Amino acid sequence: MNSAANRLHSSRLLARPTRGVIGMLSAEESLTTMEKTLADSYNATTFTVDTPIGRIDIRVGKRHPKIDRLMEDVSPAAWAYITAWNPHSELLSDNQNTVAQDEMRRVIRGRGFLYYEGYGIPDNPGWSPEQSVWIAGISRTEAESIGRQFGQNAIVVGVAGGIAELLDCKAIGSPE
């Protein structure tokens, strides 16, 4: 596997959004070539989650009616998709990533959230899937906090009835 390609896929720094969501840039800001390539890599990833109603494939910028069904009795009606793999876009061994992922699951359980296991699976061959979790009923702020705690530059978030969005965990003051 090409380590540069894997680093590119694993990287989470996609833009400098003014409101924390990737792609919401002011007139003064623009995506660099590298940021656009990284954003494209997220858009070329399927974020899977295994749930009681079956496997759900999440794509950034899309609505997900099956997730809406899962969220019917959840408050707040918000969710997040987070990994602890390859923090700060630095490739770690599978063992190091597994230890970090286990710790993230412990934190999520400790906060009382319902979550399901999944994998971020890139469309492009040669890039490795990353173990992840889909968390129900988590606010954007708390999801961002967990993403930051585990060194992620961005995570995928959404609300019932909405589209999946990339949230820059490095942006200051992301909206709730």
C-alpha positions in Angstrom: 0.0 0.0 0.0 1.2 3.5 -0.8 1.8 5.2 2.5 1.3 8.7 1.0 -2.1 7.5 -0.3 -3.0 6.0 3.0 -1.9 9.2 4.8 -4.1 11.2 2.4 -7.1 9.0 3.1 -6.6 9.1 6.8 -6.1 12.8 7.0 -8.9 14.7 8.6 -7.8 18.4 8.0 -10.1 19.2 5.1 -10.7 23.0 5.2 -10.8 26.1 7.3 -14.5 26.5 7.6 -15.9 29.5 9.5 -18.8 27.5 11.0 -17.0 24.1 11.5 -18.7 22.2 8.7 -16.5 21.3 5.8 -17.4 23.4 2.7 -19.0 26.3 4.5 -16.3 28.9 3.7 -16.5 32.6 3.7 -15.7 34.7 0.6 -12.1 35.3 2.0 -11.4 31.6 2.3 -10.8 28.9 -0.3 -9.8 25.3 -0.3 -6.2 24.6 -1.1 -5.4 21.8 -3.5 -4.4 19.5 -0.7 -7.6 20.3 1.3 -9.8 19.7 -1.8 -8.0 16.4 -2.3 -8.7 15.4 1.3 -12.3 16.5 1.1 -12.6 14.4 -2.1 -11.2 11.4 -0.2 -14.0 11.8 2.4 -16.6 12.0 -0.3 -15.1 8.8 -1.8 -15.7 6.9 1.4 -18.6 4.8 2.6 -19.1 5.0 6.3 -20.8 1.7 7.2 -22.7 0.9 10.4 -24.2 -2.4 11.4 -27.5 -1.9 13.2 -30.5 -3.9 14.3 -32.3 -2.9 11.1 -29.3 -4.0 8.9 -26.2 -2.4 7.5 -26.4 1.3 6.7 -24.0 2.9 4.2 -23.5 6.6 5.0 -22.2 9.0 2.4 -21.3 12.6 3.0 -23.9 15.0 1.5 -26.6 12.4 1.4 -29.8 11.7 3.4 -30.2 8.4 5.1 -33.8 7.3 5.7 -32.7 4.2 7.6 -30.8 6.4 10.1 -34.0 8.5 10.4 -35.8 5.3 11.5 -33.1 4.6 14.1 -33.4 8.1 15.4 -37.2 8.0 15.9 -37.0 7.7 19.7 -33.7 9.4 20.3 -33.1 12.8 21.7 -31.4 14.9 20.7 -32.1 13.6 17.1 -28.4 14.0 16.2 -25.7 11.5 15.5 -22.0 11.2 14.8 -19.7 8.8 13.0 -16.2 8.7 14.7 -13.0 6.7 14.6 -10.0 6.8 16.8 -7.8 5.4 14.1 -4.7 7.3 12.8 -5.0 10.4 15.1 -3.6 13.6 13.7 -3.4 11.8 10.3 -0.4 9.8 11.4 -0.4 6.2 10.5 -0.4 3.9 13.5 -0.1 0.1 13.7 -3.3 -1.9 13.8 -2.5 -2.7 17.4 -2.1 1.0 18.4 -5.3 1.8 16.5 -7.2 -1.0 18.2 -6.1 0.2 21.6 -7.3 3.8 20.8 -10.6 2.5 19.4 -11.2 0.4 22.5 -10.6 3.5 24.7 -12.9 5.6 22.6 -15.7 2.9 23.0 -15.1 3.0 26.7 -15.5 6.8 26.8 -18.7 6.5 24.7 -20.2 3.8 26.9 -19.2 5.8 30.0 -21.3 8.7 28.7 -24.3 6.5 28.2 -24.6 6.7 24.4 -26.1 4.1 22.2 -23.6 3.2 19.5 -23.1 0.7 16.7 -19.9 -0.6 15.1 -18.8 0.2 11.5 -16.0 0.9 9.1 -15.0 3.8 7.0 -14.4 2.1 3.7 -12.7 4.1 0.9 -13.8 3.6 -2.7 -10.3 3.7 -3.9 -8.4 0.4 -3.9 -5.3 0.0 -1.8 -6.6 2.1 1.1 -7.4 0.4 4.4 -10.8 0.6 6.1 -10.9 2.2 9.6 -12.9 0.8 12.5 -15.5 3.4 13.5 -18.6 3.9 15.6 -21.9 5.5 14.8 -23.3 7.2 17.9 -27.0 8.1 18.4 -28.3 11.0 20.4 -25.0 12.9 20.6 -24.8 16.7 20.2 -22.5 18.1 17.6 -20.5 19.7 20.4 -20.0 16.5 22.3 -19.2 14.6 19.1 -16.6 17.2 18.2 -15.1 16.9 21.7 -14.7 13.2 21.4 -13.2 13.6 17.9 -10.7 16.0 19.3 -10.0 13.8 22.4 -9.0 11.0 20.0 -7.0 13.3 17.7 -9.3 13.4 14.7 -9.2 16.4 12.5 -12.8 15.8 11.3 -15.8 13.5 11.9 -19.1 12.8 10.1 -22.2 14.2 11.8 -25.9 14.5 11.0 -29.5 15.0 12.4 -32.6 13.1 11.7 -34.0 14.1 8.3 -30.8 15.9 7.4 -27.7 15.1 5.3 -24.4 13.7 6.6 -21.8 16.4 7.0 -18.1 16.6 7.6 -17.3 18.5 10.8 -13.9 20.0 11.2 -12.8 19.2 14.8 -10.0 21.8 14.5 -12.4 24.7 13.9 -12.9 26.9 16.9 -16.5 27.4 18.1 -18.3 24.9 15.8 -22.1 25.4 16.0 -24.3 23.1 18.1 
